[in-house]
Amino acid sequence: MGYEIINEFQTYHIRLSNIASDYIPIENPPTIGDVIYFPDRLLAEFAVPGYPNERAFLIDNGYRLVVGSPRHPDGVPCLYQNTNLLPYAFALPLRSAETLPEAPTRNLVTPIDTVEQYPGVVFVAVQNTTGEALVVTIQERAYPGSSVRMDGQEARIESYIGQLAVIVPADNQPHVLTFEYRPPLLMVGGLLTLLAAAAFTGYLLLPKGKVINQRKEP
């Protein structure tokens, strides 16, 4: 296991360790339908494994190598894809979302490819030509602090299968959806940090009194 790890076990008399960084945060309750979150359906369509055991996990879960993708230092292509999983952004009829007893399969949804992702912001372009209301979903967990705008106007943020969603009307018009994540506590913390930094900077800039050293003659 390497000297550093073995040394810790010997020094601190560790006999058993179980360290895991993975966790599944709890999303907002569903506002569309009552489907409970299904992890196997909501794995990412694309994945980049870093270690052999991660590659084995992806293969066991139906992922296949993307030929021509950049290669790891060991010469193995880095990108894997599972075409049976839900795409990152997709749409399905509102009536289906409200009545499906479980998360939809890929053949029941319409993938949306016009997506731009930035830290905390996702843009989706969509045009509803189906003649009925659609639920547009992105695979970002529905947390408090999330919001959505449709063509710059505030819209109702929805939670569908634990993911962010919005209802697009059947108006046959192109729309730009802007999903944002601005957690309130993070914003408050950032404001307090700025105020503290400003106060500290002001303190450092305060004029200091001069100290005059007087030497006594012998």
Backbone as a chain_set.jsonl record, in Angstrom:
{"seq": "MGYEIINEFQTYHIRLSNIASDYIPIENPPTIGDVIYFPDRLLAEFAVPGYPNERAFLIDNGYRLVVGSPRHPDGVPCLYQNTNLLPYAFALPLRSAETLPEAPTRNLVTPIDTVEQYPGVVFVAVQNTTGEALVVTIQERAYPGSSVRMDGQEARIESYIGQLAVIVPADNQPHVLTFEYRPPLLMVGGLLTLLAAAAFTGYLLLPKGKVINQRKEP", "coords": {"N": [[0.816, -1.222, 0.0], [2.15, 1.137, 0.205], [4.563, 3.293, 1.82], [3.704, 5.655, 3.214], [0.982, 5.22, 3.806], [1.005, 2.746, 5.218], [2.629, 3.478, 7.352], [0.99, 5.275, 8.746], [-0.994, 3.529, 9.633], [0.501, 1.91, 11.364], [1.591, 3.757, 13.188], [-0.648, 4.973, 14.409], [-2.04, 2.797, 15.24], [-4.096, 1.715, 13.686], [-6.654, -0.479, 12.796], [-8.783, -0.943, 11.192], [-10.234, 0.636, 8.449], [-12.498, 2.835, 6.814], [-13.109, 4.87, 4.533], [-14.96, 7.183, 2.778], [-15.842, 9.409, 0.23], [-18.067, 9.841, -1.233], [-21.441, 10.931, -1.532], [-25.007, 11.363, -1.347], [-26.862, 13.994, -1.768], [-29.991, 15.234, -0.467], [-32.724, 15.92, -2.502], [-35.123, 18.501, -3.487], [-38.621, 17.928, -2.722], [-40.72, 16.207, -5.148], [-42.377, 18.167, -7.603], [-43.675, 17.628, -9.871], [-45.446, 14.872, -10.742], [-44.882, 11.858, -8.769], [-42.551, 10.425, -8.649], [-39.973, 8.497, -7.292], [-36.507, 9.029, -6.783], [-34.327, 7.367, -8.993], [-31.309, 5.945, -9.001], [-29.972, 4.309, -10.948], [-31.049, 4.984, -13.408], [-30.307, 7.598, -13.662], [-27.626, 7.951, -13.959], [-24.765, 9.553, -15.396], [-24.654, 10.193, -18.922], [-22.195, 10.273, -20.204], [-18.848, 9.483, -19.171], [-15.673, 9.782, -17.501], [-13.359, 7.717, -16.529], [-10.789, 7.268, -14.027], [-9.237, 5.26, -12.985], [-8.438, 1.704, -13.116], [-10.409, 0.171, -11.701], [-12.584, 1.878, -11.784], [-13.11, 1.936, -14.502], [-13.916, -0.702, -14.854], [-16.275, -0.648, -13.349], [-17.857, 1.072, -14.926], [-18.074, -0.393, -17.312], [-19.446, -2.618, -16.369], [-21.867, -1.411, -15.934], [-22.918, -0.923, -18.404], [-21.551, 0.93, -20.023], [-19.577, 2.021, -22.832], [-16.46, 2.259, -24.595], [-15.606, 5.348, -26.165], [-14.624, 5.576, -29.296], [-11.721, 7.126, -30.525], [-11.599, 9.143, -28.681], [-9.673, 11.331, -26.462], [-6.617, 9.998, -25.052], [-5.637, 8.268, -22.061], [-2.546, 8.413, -20.112], [-1.736, 5.737, -20.139], [-2.508, 4.865, -22.579], [-5.142, 4.113, -23.041], [-8.329, 5.0, -24.308], [-10.119, 7.832, -22.987], [-12.836, 8.418, -22.686], [-16.131, 7.299, -21.952], [-19.355, 6.032, -22.861], [-22.862, 5.642, -22.336], [-25.475, 4.782, -24.105], [-28.011, 4.102, -23.411], [-28.894, 5.473, -21.253], [-30.557, 8.306, -19.703], [-30.351, 11.432, -21.427], [-28.373, 14.448, -20.757], [-29.965, 16.794, -20.913], [-33.43, 16.835, -21.491], [-36.755, 16.374, -22.88], [-40.207, 15.724, -22.196], [-43.698, 14.873, -22.567], [-45.913, 16.699, -20.433], [-48.134, 15.36, -19.384], [-47.269, 12.722, -19.403], [-45.123, 12.81, -17.611], [-46.489, 13.312, -15.282], [-47.862, 10.996, -14.811], [-46.29, 8.694, -15.12], [-45.082, 5.797, -13.485], [-42.48, 5.481, -12.723], [-39.05, 6.591, -13.215], [-38.511, 7.909, -16.512], [-37.607, 5.967, -19.424], [-35.008, 6.115, -21.942], [-36.144, 5.989, -24.512], [-38.572, 7.211, -24.209], [-38.256, 9.903, -24.02], [-37.291, 13.123, -25.377], [-34.191, 13.978, -26.498], [-32.249, 16.925, -25.783], [-30.03, 18.9, -27.392], [-29.033, 21.461, -27.612], [-27.392, 22.975, -25.515], [-25.696, 24.9, -23.079], [-23.213, 25.004, -20.648], [-22.153, 26.514, -17.667], [-20.316, 27.525, -14.705], [-22.631, 27.177, -12.214], [-24.671, 28.028, -13.877], [-26.909, 27.133, -16.46], [-27.754, 27.03, -19.825], [-30.469, 26.425, -21.965], [-31.832, 25.782, -25.086], [-34.962, 25.557, -26.616], [-37.779, 24.441, -28.544], [-41.152, 24.035, -28.565], [-43.041, 21.997, -30.376], [-45.031, 20.173, -30.192], [-47.702, 20.457, -29.59], [-48.682, 20.16, -27.054], [-48.162, 20.706, -23.51], [-44.784, 20.617, -22.341], [-42.346, 19.018, -20.264], [-39.274, 20.169, -19.497], [-36.211, 18.968, -18.629], [-33.152, 19.054, -16.813], [-30.199, 17.325, -15.914], [-29.493, 18.113, -13.154], [-29.307, 18.282, -9.716], [-32.236, 19.044, -7.875], [-32.046, 21.551, -5.849], [-32.635, 23.677, -2.964], [-32.451, 27.149, -3.668], [-32.139, 27.077, -6.347], [-33.137, 28.369, -9.529], [-35.108, 29.427, -12.406], [-35.267, 30.987, -15.58], [-37.324, 31.98, -18.295], [-36.748, 33.028, -21.406], [-35.66, 35.303, -20.259], [-37.527, 36.024, -18.352], [-38.803, 35.438, -15.081], [-39.588, 32.107, -14.174], [-41.519, 29.286, -13.043], [-39.759, 27.093, -11.038], [-39.329, 23.637, -11.253], [-39.41, 20.324, -9.773], [-38.493, 17.305, -10.953], [-38.286, 13.862, -10.904], [-36.294, 14.284, -9.04], [-34.655, 16.098, -10.273], [-33.796, 19.297, -11.8], [-36.343, 21.159, -13.423], [-38.655, 22.575, -15.835], [-41.781, 23.787, -17.02], [-42.73, 23.973, -20.34], [-44.745, 25.834, -22.457], [-47.211, 24.905, -24.987], [-46.64, 26.517, -27.453], [-45.296, 26.666, -29.81], [-43.084, 28.28, -30.106], [-39.678, 29.454, -30.099], [-37.624, 29.121, -27.213], [-35.438, 30.303, -24.654], [-34.018, 28.856, -21.954], [-32.88, 29.531, -18.718], [-31.196, 28.144, -16.267], [-30.299, 28.559, -12.917], [-28.122, 28.419, -10.074], [-28.092, 29.644, -7.004], [-27.291, 29.511, -3.99], [-28.715, 30.62, -0.955], [-27.319, 30.774, 1.589], [-24.664, 30.607, 0.778], [-24.401, 32.983, -0.657], [-24.819, 34.856, 1.406], [-22.634, 34.217, 3.017], [-20.552, 34.916, 1.259], [-20.982, 37.704, 1.107], [-20.469, 38.464, 3.766], [-17.77, 37.788, 3.869], [-16.687, 39.636, 2.027], [-17.308, 42.051, 3.341], [-15.792, 41.74, 5.682], [-13.223, 41.643, 4.564], [-13.096, 44.221, 3.474], [-13.244, 45.781, 5.812], [-10.887, 44.984, 7.116], [-8.97, 45.804, 5.268], [-9.425, 48.566, 5.365], [-8.593, 49.047, 7.981], [-5.857, 48.513, 7.8], [-5.096, 50.62, 6.216], [-5.375, 52.828, 7.784], [-3.978, 55.846, 9.131], [-0.917, 55.712, 10.907], [0.417, 56.616, 14.077], [3.437, 58.516, 14.492], [6.495, 57.299, 15.733], [8.931, 58.56, 17.728], [12.242, 58.163, 18.232], [14.256, 58.915, 20.84], [17.521, 59.757, 21.625], [19.614, 59.554, 24.339], [22.136, 61.719, 25.446], [25.424, 60.724, 26.377]], "CA": [[0.0, 0.0, 0.0], [2.988, 2.325, 0.232], [5.068, 3.606, 3.156], [2.927, 6.676, 3.904], [-0.254, 4.642, 4.334], [1.331, 1.739, 6.222], [3.161, 4.177, 8.522], [-0.143, 5.799, 9.515], [-1.64, 2.396, 10.306], [1.332, 1.448, 12.46], [1.766, 4.81, 14.181], [-1.893, 5.231, 15.141], [-2.637, 1.507, 15.599], [-5.355, 1.557, 12.946], [-6.898, -1.857, 12.401], [-9.84, -0.974, 10.19], [-10.559, 1.972, 7.933], [-13.551, 2.873, 5.796], [-13.201, 6.289, 4.192], [-15.677, 7.373, 1.521], [-16.198, 10.805, -0.006], [-19.309, 9.911, -1.999], [-22.663, 11.162, -0.781], [-26.157, 11.689, -2.19], [-27.672, 15.012, -1.09], [-31.437, 15.079, -0.618], [-33.272, 16.943, -3.383], [-36.456, 19.002, -3.139], [-39.708, 16.985, -3.04], [-41.185, 16.386, -6.53], [-43.535, 19.024, -7.879], [-44.318, 17.003, -11.029], [-45.495, 13.444, -10.48], [-44.401, 11.45, -7.455], [-41.532, 9.405, -8.894], [-38.826, 8.522, -6.403], [-35.232, 9.063, -7.486], [-33.759, 6.073, -9.361], [-29.915, 6.217, -9.371], [-29.486, 3.614, -12.139], [-31.517, 5.677, -14.606], [-29.803, 8.963, -13.695], [-26.193, 8.038, -14.156], [-24.426, 10.426, -16.516], [-24.512, 9.491, -20.2], [-20.757, 10.2, -20.479], [-18.023, 9.391, -17.971], [-14.229, 9.679, -17.71], [-12.77, 7.029, -15.374], [-9.372, 7.54, -13.822], [-8.538, 4.072, -12.506], [-8.987, 0.459, -13.692], [-11.651, -0.266, -11.052], [-13.663, 2.73, -12.282], [-13.426, 1.448, -15.846], [-14.689, -1.938, -14.693], [-17.614, -0.264, -12.897], [-18.597, 1.609, -16.064], [-18.383, -1.484, -18.236], [-20.494, -3.425, -15.741], [-23.115, -0.666, -15.983], [-23.351, -0.721, -19.776], [-20.798, 1.952, -20.75], [-18.641, 1.531, -23.825], [-15.448, 3.246, -24.978], [-15.846, 6.209, -27.317], [-13.445, 5.468, -30.152], [-11.203, 8.403, -30.973], [-11.503, 10.119, -27.587], [-8.292, 11.465, -25.969], [-6.158, 8.812, -24.333], [-4.906, 8.361, -20.809], [-1.119, 8.107, -20.301], [-1.515, 4.31, -20.408], [-2.913, 4.565, -23.948], [-6.558, 3.75, -23.134], [-9.208, 6.173, -24.497], [-10.599, 8.29, -21.679], [-14.264, 8.694, -22.628], [-17.088, 6.2, -22.034], [-20.727, 6.484, -23.082], [-23.949, 4.671, -22.232], [-26.547, 5.358, -24.917], [-29.314, 3.706, -22.876], [-29.24, 6.335, -20.13], [-31.184, 9.581, -20.058], [-29.388, 12.481, -21.768], [-28.262, 15.509, -19.759], [-31.184, 17.611, -21.027], [-34.435, 16.13, -22.284], [-38.135, 16.835, -22.742], [-41.265, 14.732, -22.36], [-44.998, 15.498, -22.321], [-46.27, 16.899, -19.032], [-49.076, 14.309, -18.973], [-46.484, 11.516, -19.131], [-44.355, 13.021, -16.39], [-47.395, 13.287, -14.13], [-48.495, 9.681, -14.626], [-45.344, 7.576, -15.141], [-44.833, 5.293, -12.133], [-41.045, 5.473, -12.449], [-38.294, 7.479, -14.095], [-38.683, 7.49, -17.91], [-36.478, 5.409, -20.163], [-34.546, 7.032, -22.986], [-37.027, 5.98, -25.677], [-39.768, 7.989, -23.917], [-37.931, 11.323, -23.925], [-36.644, 13.749, -26.533], [-32.947, 14.619, -26.074], [-32.027, 18.322, -26.155], [-28.582, 19.058, -27.587], [-28.642, 22.872, -27.58], [-27.152, 23.237, -24.099], [-24.42, 25.499, -22.691], [-23.031, 24.891, -19.209], [-21.164, 27.345, -17.005], [-20.433, 27.329, -13.255], [-23.84, 27.694, -11.6], [-25.659, 28.478, -14.87], [-27.09, 26.251, -17.612], [-28.657, 27.568, -20.838], [-31.085, 25.405, -22.808], [-32.701, 26.317, -26.136], [-35.968, 24.547, -26.937], [-38.987, 24.886, -29.224], [-42.189, 23.023, -28.364], [-43.91, 21.868, -31.548], [-45.819, 18.95, -29.988], [-49.106, 20.753, -29.384], [-49.035, 19.986, -25.652], [-47.123, 21.201, -22.595], [-43.638, 19.739, -22.153], [-41.458, 19.187, -19.122], [-37.866, 20.177, -19.889], [-35.447, 18.587, -17.438], [-31.702, 18.906, -16.912], [-29.741, 16.439, -14.85], [-28.88, 18.82, -12.032], [-30.167, 18.0, -8.572], [-33.131, 20.144, -7.504], [-31.725, 22.031, -4.515], [-33.059, 25.051, -2.631], [-31.524, 28.124, -4.242], [-32.179, 26.984, -7.805], [-34.174, 29.174, -10.176], [-35.105, 29.31, -13.861], [-35.893, 32.069, -16.35], [-37.686, 31.639, -19.667], [-36.604, 34.235, -22.222], [-35.35, 36.419, -19.381], [-38.578, 36.231, -17.365], [-38.846, 34.409, -14.048], [-40.529, 31.008, -14.377], [-41.62, 28.399, -11.877], [-38.816, 25.981, -11.057], [-39.979, 22.385, -10.892], [-38.572, 19.179, -9.413], [-38.996, 16.081, -11.574], [-37.378, 12.75, -10.572], [-35.191, 14.826, -8.271], [-33.83, 16.977, -11.105], [-34.384, 20.593, -12.134], [-37.229, 21.092, -14.585], [-39.557, 23.698, -16.069], [-42.839, 23.455, -17.971], [-42.713, 24.828, -21.534], [-46.086, 25.777, -23.048], [-47.337, 24.449, -26.375], [-46.855, 27.735, -28.238], [-44.535, 26.559, -31.059], [-42.133, 29.38, -30.139], [-38.373, 29.122, -29.519], [-37.403, 29.664, -25.88], [-34.143, 30.102, -24.01], [-34.185, 28.605, -20.529], [-31.669, 29.805, -17.945], [-31.221, 27.554, -14.929], [-29.241, 29.113, -12.077], [-28.031, 27.936, -8.692], [-27.569, 30.7, -6.137], [-27.712, 29.145, -2.642], [-28.769, 31.807, -0.087], [-26.278, 30.807, 2.609], [-23.394, 30.903, 0.121], [-24.384, 34.41, -0.963], [-24.616, 35.567, 2.671], [-21.241, 34.009, 3.4], [-19.717, 35.739, 0.391], [-21.135, 39.097, 1.515], [-19.736, 38.647, 5.023], [-16.335, 37.764, 3.542], [-16.338, 40.923, 1.414], [-17.348, 43.087, 4.377], [-14.637, 41.547, 6.555], [-12.035, 42.04, 3.812], [-13.096, 45.683, 3.373], [-12.916, 46.33, 7.125], [-9.48, 44.724, 7.389], [-8.197, 46.691, 4.397], [-9.517, 49.914, 5.928], [-7.763, 49.12, 9.188], [-4.454, 48.59, 7.385], [-4.846, 51.916, 5.577], [-5.456, 53.917, 8.762], [-2.662, 56.453, 9.424], [-0.324, 55.316, 12.165], [1.188, 57.678, 14.734], [4.879, 58.404, 14.347], [7.25, 57.013, 16.958], [10.211, 59.267, 17.675], [13.245, 57.601, 19.141], [15.16, 59.935, 21.378], [18.764, 59.205, 22.155], [20.187, 60.336, 25.44], [23.575, 61.946, 25.334], [26.146, 60.17, 27.515]], "C": [[0.846, 1.266, 0.0], [3.353, 2.725, 1.654], [4.177, 4.586, 3.9], [1.674, 6.089, 4.545], [0.049, 3.649, 5.45], [1.85, 2.402, 7.494], [2.038, 4.739, 9.385], [-0.836, 4.68, 10.281], [-0.828, 1.958, 11.526], [1.434, 2.486, 13.575], [0.526, 4.984, 15.042], [-2.668, 3.955, 15.465], [-4.01, 1.319, 14.943], [-5.489, 0.103, 12.517], [-7.956, -1.964, 11.308], [-10.126, 0.447, 9.736], [-11.632, 1.854, 6.862], [-13.819, 4.337, 5.494], [-13.869, 6.415, 2.841], [-16.077, 8.83, 1.395], [-17.504, 10.945, -0.769], [-20.499, 10.142, -1.071], [-23.762, 11.526, -1.769], [-27.003, 12.708, -1.445], [-29.159, 14.807, -1.388], [-31.977, 16.232, -1.446], [-34.618, 17.439, -2.858], [-37.513, 17.942, -3.455], [-40.209, 17.223, -4.466], [-42.389, 17.312, -6.598], [-44.289, 18.535, -9.108], [-44.275, 15.5, -10.819], [-45.01, 13.134, -9.072], [-43.356, 10.346, -7.571], [-40.389, 9.599, -7.918], [-37.557, 8.395, -7.244], [-34.681, 7.652, -7.736], [-32.318, 6.279, -9.833], [-29.477, 5.559, -10.665], [-29.92, 4.302, -13.422], [-30.851, 7.04, -14.761], [-28.285, 9.044, -13.644], [-25.919, 8.921, -15.372], [-24.254, 9.607, -17.795], [-23.043, 9.296, -20.543], [-19.987, 10.152, -19.164], [-16.554, 9.264, -18.372], [-13.626, 9.012, -16.477], [-11.278, 7.317, -15.263], [-8.564, 6.311, -13.452], [-9.182, 2.817, -13.09], [-10.284, 0.013, -13.033], [-12.834, 0.588, -11.484], [-14.067, 2.319, -13.694], [-14.282, 0.182, -15.762], [-16.114, -1.632, -14.246], [-18.452, 0.244, -14.065], [-18.993, 0.505, -17.035], [-19.496, -2.359, -17.67], [-21.859, -2.743, -15.825], [-23.495, -0.246, -17.399], [-22.634, 0.357, -20.556], [-19.839, 1.294, -21.734], [-17.679, 2.66, -24.201], [-15.9, 4.052, -26.183], [-14.572, 6.22, -28.147], [-13.019, 6.861, -30.62], [-11.137, 9.455, -29.883], [-10.058, 10.213, -27.108], [-7.902, 10.296, -25.074], [-5.484, 9.165, -23.01], [-3.421, 8.103, -21.082], [-0.844, 6.632, -20.583], [-2.014, 3.89, -21.78], [-4.361, 4.205, -24.126], [-7.391, 5.007, -23.355], [-9.914, 6.539, -23.199], [-12.118, 8.333, -21.566], [-15.101, 7.432, -22.813], [-18.49, 6.786, -22.191], [-21.695, 5.33, -22.91], [-25.168, 5.267, -22.927], [-27.936, 4.951, -24.436], [-29.782, 4.609, -21.738], [-29.899, 7.62, -20.622], [-30.108, 10.606, -20.401], [-29.382, 13.572, -20.702], [-29.497, 16.403, -19.755], [-32.176, 16.88, -21.921], [-35.815, 16.717, -22.011], [-39.07, 15.641, -22.87], [-42.591, 15.401, -22.044], [-45.303, 15.593, -20.828], [-47.188, 15.783, -18.543], [-48.341, 13.012, -18.662], [-45.71, 11.642, -17.825], [-45.231, 12.911, -15.154], [-47.931, 11.89, -13.829], [-47.525, 8.508, -14.624], [-45.053, 7.098, -13.721], [-43.36, 5.259, -11.758], [-40.351, 6.416, -13.413], [-38.399, 6.993, -15.537], [-37.426, 6.846, -18.465], [-36.154, 6.335, -21.33], [-35.503, 7.09, -24.167], [-38.302, 6.788, -25.45], [-39.51, 9.492, -23.893], [-37.306, 11.807, -25.229], [-35.372, 14.443, -26.063], [-32.865, 16.065, -26.567], [-30.52, 18.539, -26.215], [-28.118, 20.503, -27.491], [-28.531, 23.314, -26.123], [-25.779, 23.877, -23.935], [-24.337, 25.495, -21.171], [-21.893, 25.782, -18.734], [-21.313, 27.125, -15.5], [-21.7, 27.986, -12.7], [-24.917, 28.121, -12.565], [-25.694, 27.484, -16.029], [-28.114, 26.886, -18.545], [-29.163, 26.425, -21.713], [-31.997, 26.099, -23.814], [-33.667, 25.217, -26.565], [-37.133, 25.196, -27.671], [-40.016, 23.754, -29.157], [-43.142, 23.018, -29.54], [-44.867, 20.686, -31.413], [-47.309, 19.219, -29.852], [-49.583, 20.512, -27.968], [-47.865, 20.447, -24.777], [-46.036, 20.15, -22.402], [-42.947, 20.038, -20.828], [-40.027, 19.096, -19.636], [-37.035, 19.994, -18.629], [-33.961, 18.574, -17.756], [-31.246, 18.077, -15.713], [-28.85, 17.201, -13.867], [-29.831, 18.665, -10.86], [-30.953, 19.237, -8.167], [-32.883, 20.523, -6.048], [-32.433, 23.339, -4.233], [-32.002, 26.039, -3.131], [-31.461, 28.074, -5.748], [-33.333, 27.817, -8.347], [-34.075, 28.979, -11.681], [-35.794, 30.529, -14.45], [-36.183, 31.548, -17.753], [-37.692, 32.927, -20.468], [-36.425, 35.47, -21.342], [-36.374, 36.695, -18.303], [-38.589, 35.079, -16.358], [-39.929, 33.365, -14.354], [-40.53, 30.13, -13.131], [-40.634, 27.25, -12.026], [-39.533, 24.736, -10.555], [-38.942, 21.35, -10.476], [-39.209, 17.93, -9.998], [-37.93, 14.999, -11.441], [-36.119, 13.265, -9.864], [-34.316, 15.805, -9.018], [-34.57, 18.289, -11.384], [-35.216, 20.487, -13.407], [-38.041, 22.377, -14.681], [-40.584, 23.257, -17.107], [-42.825, 24.473, -19.109], [-44.073, 24.714, -22.216], [-46.054, 25.33, -24.5], [-47.634, 25.643, -27.271], [-46.068, 27.75, -29.545], [-43.542, 27.71, -31.217], [-40.79, 28.932, -29.565], [-38.201, 29.814, -28.168], [-35.971, 29.381, -25.438], [-34.382, 29.988, -22.513], [-32.851, 28.82, -19.823], [-31.85, 29.253, -16.536], [-30.041, 28.108, -14.136], [-29.293, 28.506, -10.686], [-27.331, 29.009, -7.868], [-28.007, 30.398, -4.708], [-27.655, 30.338, -1.705], [-27.627, 31.882, 0.917], [-24.906, 31.107, 1.999], [-23.294, 32.384, -0.199], [-24.17, 35.243, 0.296], [-23.17, 35.434, 3.133], [-20.29, 34.836, 2.564], [-19.775, 37.217, 0.759], [-20.367, 39.378, 2.799], [-18.231, 38.654, 4.785], [-15.884, 39.087, 2.939], [-16.32, 42.037, 2.448], [-16.144, 42.979, 5.301], [-13.349, 41.979, 5.86], [-11.947, 43.557, 3.706], [-12.716, 46.322, 4.708], [-11.442, 46.147, 7.444], [-8.589, 45.621, 6.546], [-8.233, 48.121, 4.916], [-8.663, 50.086, 7.152], [-6.291, 49.27, 8.816], [-4.105, 49.943, 6.793], [-4.947, 53.085, 6.545], [-4.073, 54.498, 9.013], [-2.175, 56.046, 10.811], [0.468, 56.489, 12.755], [2.68, 57.448, 14.602], [5.525, 58.165, 15.707], [8.617, 57.642, 16.822], [11.154, 58.664, 18.702], [14.207, 58.696, 19.585], [16.386, 59.263, 21.993], [19.268, 60.127, 23.254], [21.678, 60.472, 25.23], [24.279, 61.352, 26.566], [26.647, 61.265, 28.436]], "O": [[0.313, 2.36, -0.186], [2.569, 2.531, 2.583], [3.907, 4.393, 5.086], [1.341, 6.415, 5.685], [-0.574, 3.698, 6.51], [1.548, 1.945, 8.597], [2.115, 4.691, 10.613], [-1.22, 4.855, 11.437], [-1.387, 1.672, 12.584], [1.372, 2.147, 14.757], [0.626, 5.125, 16.261], [-3.814, 4.017, 15.911], [-4.952, 0.83, 15.566], [-4.564, -0.477, 11.948], [-8.015, -2.96, 10.587], [-10.247, 1.355, 10.558], [-11.663, 0.887, 6.1], [-14.663, 4.966, 6.132], [-13.409, 5.829, 1.862], [-16.592, 9.422, 2.344], [-18.001, 12.059, -0.936], [-20.549, 9.609, 0.037], [-23.483, 11.946, -2.892], [-27.788, 12.333, -0.574], [-29.527, 14.271, -2.434], [-31.722, 17.395, -1.132], [-35.178, 16.88, -1.915], [-37.319, 17.138, -4.367], [-40.128, 18.351, -4.951], [-43.294, 17.25, -5.766], [-45.412, 18.97, -9.364], [-43.196, 14.914, -10.727], [-44.759, 14.041, -8.28], [-43.273, 9.456, -6.725], [-39.894, 10.71, -7.732], [-37.548, 7.734, -8.283], [-34.579, 6.846, -6.812], [-32.109, 6.742, -10.954], [-28.703, 6.147, -11.42], [-29.221, 4.211, -14.431], [-30.824, 7.59, -15.862], [-27.725, 10.092, -13.321], [-26.753, 9.021, -16.272], [-23.772, 8.474, -17.759], [-22.674, 8.268, -21.112], [-20.426, 10.715, -18.161], [-16.226, 8.721, -19.427], [-13.404, 9.685, -15.47], [-10.599, 7.574, -16.257], [-7.34, 6.308, -13.587], [-10.338, 2.853, -13.512], [-11.181, -0.476, -13.72], [-13.961, 0.098, -11.548], [-15.249, 2.355, -14.036], [-15.249, 0.023, -16.507], [-17.06, -2.274, -14.704], [-19.625, -0.109, -14.186], [-20.123, 0.476, -17.523], [-20.386, -2.79, -18.404], [-22.891, -3.414, -15.791], [-24.293, 0.673, -17.585], [-23.061, 0.684, -21.664], [-19.355, 0.183, -21.517], [-18.021, 3.841, -24.139], [-16.503, 3.512, -27.111], [-13.564, 6.803, -27.748], [-13.844, 7.665, -31.052], [-10.661, 10.563, -30.134], [-9.284, 9.279, -27.318], [-8.75, 9.685, -24.424], [-4.852, 10.212, -22.868], [-3.067, 7.627, -22.161], [0.17, 6.302, -21.198], [-1.961, 2.71, -22.126], [-4.798, 4.003, -25.259], [-7.184, 5.998, -22.655], [-10.265, 5.665, -22.407], [-12.645, 8.289, -20.455], [-14.837, 6.611, -23.691], [-18.775, 7.886, -21.718], [-21.404, 4.193, -23.281], [-25.818, 6.162, -22.387], [-28.936, 5.404, -24.992], [-30.932, 4.523, -21.306], [-29.81, 7.973, -21.798], [-29.066, 10.651, -19.746], [-30.268, 13.622, -19.85], [-30.016, 16.732, -18.688], [-31.81, 16.367, -22.978], [-36.017, 17.454, -21.046], [-38.766, 14.67, -23.563], [-42.616, 16.399, -21.325], [-44.99, 14.683, -20.06], [-47.041, 15.309, -17.417], [-48.739, 12.277, -17.759], [-45.649, 10.701, -17.033], [-44.774, 12.469, -14.1], [-48.399, 11.627, -12.722], [-47.889, 7.422, -14.172], [-44.801, 7.92, -12.84], [-43.024, 5.032, -10.596], [-40.977, 6.973, -14.314], [-38.38, 5.786, -15.775], [-36.316, 7.147, -18.027], [-36.934, 7.228, -21.662], [-35.657, 8.151, -24.772], [-39.046, 7.032, -26.4], [-40.45, 10.275, -23.759], [-36.857, 11.019, -26.061], [-35.452, 15.406, -25.301], [-33.358, 16.384, -27.649], [-29.821, 18.381, -25.214], [-26.927, 20.752, -27.307], [-29.439, 23.935, -25.571], [-24.811, 23.455, -24.569], [-25.266, 25.926, -20.488], [-20.812, 25.801, -19.323], [-22.331, 26.593, -15.058], [-21.825, 29.211, -12.717], [-25.989, 28.542, -12.13], [-24.653, 27.048, -16.52], [-29.212, 27.242, -18.117], [-28.391, 25.57, -22.146], [-32.84, 26.912, -23.434], [-33.256, 24.091, -26.843], [-37.438, 26.367, -27.447], [-39.767, 22.649, -29.64], [-43.959, 23.927, -29.688], [-45.451, 20.245, -32.403], [-48.109, 18.293, -29.985], [-50.776, 20.644, -27.695], [-46.732, 20.56, -25.243], [-46.318, 18.955, -22.312], [-42.966, 21.169, -20.341], [-39.617, 18.057, -20.153], [-37.144, 20.772, -17.681], [-33.553, 18.139, -18.833], [-31.844, 18.132, -14.639], [-27.646, 16.968, -13.767], [-31.033, 18.892, -11.0], [-30.411, 20.341, -8.121], [-33.428, 19.908, -5.131], [-32.8, 24.051, -5.168], [-30.802, 25.785, -3.022], [-30.815, 28.913, -6.376], [-34.373, 27.952, -7.703], [-33.09, 28.436, -12.18], [-36.77, 31.039, -13.9], [-35.404, 30.784, -18.324], [-38.524, 33.808, -20.248], [-36.96, 36.54, -21.633], [-36.129, 37.517, -17.42], [-38.413, 33.914, -16.717], [-41.044, 33.71, -14.744], [-39.645, 30.23, -12.281], [-40.664, 26.52, -13.017], [-40.252, 24.779, -9.556], [-37.756, 21.478, -10.783], [-40.308, 17.535, -9.608], [-36.782, 15.214, -11.833], [-35.023, 12.743, -10.068], [-33.333, 16.3, -8.467], [-35.788, 18.383, -11.23], [-34.83, 19.801, -14.353], [-38.106, 23.161, -13.734], [-40.28, 22.44, -17.976], [-42.899, 25.68, -18.876], [-44.512, 23.606, -22.523], [-45.013, 25.369, -25.156], [-48.742, 25.774, -27.791], [-46.147, 28.714, -30.307], [-43.195, 28.076, -32.339], [-40.757, 28.117, -28.642], [-38.594, 30.969, -28.007], [-35.377, 28.364, -25.798], [-34.889, 30.916, -21.883], [-31.815, 28.341, -20.284], [-32.57, 29.827, -15.719], [-28.913, 28.125, -14.627], [-30.355, 28.132, -10.187], [-26.133, 29.247, -8.02], [-28.995, 30.966, -4.243], [-26.63, 31.019, -1.658], [-27.024, 32.943, 1.084], [-24.081, 31.778, 2.619], [-22.232, 32.985, -0.036], [-23.428, 36.225, 0.271], [-22.556, 36.402, 3.58], [-19.328, 35.399, 3.087], [-18.757, 37.909, 0.732], [-19.694, 40.402, 2.915], [-17.499, 39.421, 5.411], [-14.826, 39.606, 3.293], [-15.42, 42.877, 2.44], [-15.542, 43.988, 5.667], [-12.484, 42.602, 6.476], [-10.863, 44.127, 3.831], [-11.956, 47.289, 4.74], [-10.809, 47.054, 7.985], [-7.581, 46.139, 7.028], [-7.216, 48.815, 4.915], [-8.068, 51.145, 7.356], [-5.564, 50.049, 9.431], [-2.952, 50.373, 6.855], [-4.639, 54.219, 6.176], [-3.096, 53.754, 9.101], [-2.945, 56.043, 11.771], [1.104, 57.252, 12.028], [3.136, 56.305, 14.6], [5.133, 58.768, 16.707], [9.378, 57.304, 15.916], [10.874, 58.667, 19.901], [14.883, 59.316, 18.764], [16.274, 58.321, 22.778], [19.33, 61.345, 23.082], [22.383, 59.521, 24.895], [23.77, 61.472, 27.68], [27.279, 60.976, 29.452]]}, "num_chains": 1, "name": "protein.A"}
